[in-house]
Amino acid sequence: NKMKRSLLIALSISTVSVFAQPVIVNGDNIPNPGYSAPVSLGTPSAGVGSGGADQIWDFSTVSFTPVGVIDVIDPATSPIGASFPTSNYAYAFAGNYSFFKFSPDKMEVLAYVITTPGIGNDYTPNPRTNLIFPFNYLDSATDTWQKTGESPNNVEITYDGYGTLITPTKTYTDVVRVKEDYGGGGIDYQWYILNPLMSIFIYDHNDNLLYNLDAEQITSGLDNVNTRSSVNIFPNPAN
C-alpha cells in the first residue's frame, strides 16, 4: 500500500510534455466566397528565415505598402471562369483572377493573377501543385507544370518548417512554411495558416518581394491541426 501511494504521488506531480506539429490534412476548410484580406508588398531586409521546427519568422520591422484587397469568389462568377471549369476556389485581385483546384490528394494552381486565358500564368496544359494532402513536416513532392505556350518545368515542394509568423500587424501561430524549389537557385516560400487554409505570406524570388495578406486566423477548432505527442512520466516504469 505504501508503494502504491508513493507511485500515485509521483504520478500526480509528474510533468507531461507535448510537442505539436501542424499537419495540413486536407483542403476542406478553404475560405468561402466573400472572404477578403488586404494585401501589401515589402522587401525583406534580412532574408526570409530558416526552416525547421518551432521557428519564429519575424518580419515586424519590414515596411509594407498596401496594394489592394483579395476577394475570394465563386469561380463561376468570374468573367473568365468558364475557361477553368474544374476550379473550386478562386479569388480576384486588382482586376486579375486566380484559379485553383482542391482534390483529396493535392491543391493545384490552374491560373495565377491573369486577366485573359492563355496569356501569362495560365497553367492549363499542366497545373502546378502547391500542396499535397496530408502534408507533414519534412514531406516533399516533385511536380511537372507548364504554362500555355511554354515548355514544361519542374518544382519540388517541401514542408520545411512550422512555428510563429510575425508581421507588422499580426502574429500567427501554427503556421506551416512551404519551400518551392524551381531549380537553378529559384526558390519561393509560402506561409500557410490552417484555419482557414490559405497562404498568408509569400516570398517571390523573381522580384525579391514579400506579399503580406493580412488575413484573420481562427485559433480555435482547428480542423487541420494534428498533434504528434511525446508524453514523459516519472517514474518509468510505473504501475
Sequence and secondary structure as in RCSB ss.txt:
>XXXX:A:sequence
NKMKRSLLIALSISTVSVFAQPVIVNGDNIPNPGYSAPVSLGTPSAGVGSGGADQIWDFSTVSFTPVGVIDVIDP
ATSPIGASFPTSNYAYAFAGNYSFFKFSPDKMEVLAYVITTPGIGNDYTPNPRTNLIFPFNYLDSATDTWQKTGE
SPNNVEITYDGYGTLITPTKTYTDVVRVKEDYGGGGIDYQWYILNPLMSIFIYDHNDNLLYNLDAEQITSGLDNV
NTRSSVNIFPNPAN
>XXXX:A:secstr
 HHHHHHHHHHHT          B  STT   TT EEEEEEE  SS     EEEEEEE TTS  EEEEEEEEE G
GGSTTGGG TT  EEEEETTEEEEEEEETTEEEEEEEEESSTTSSSB TTB EEEEESSB TT EEEEEEB TTS
  EEEEEEEEEEEEEE SS EEEEEEEEEEE STT EEEEEEEETTEEEEEEEETTTTEEEEE      SS TT 
        SSSS  
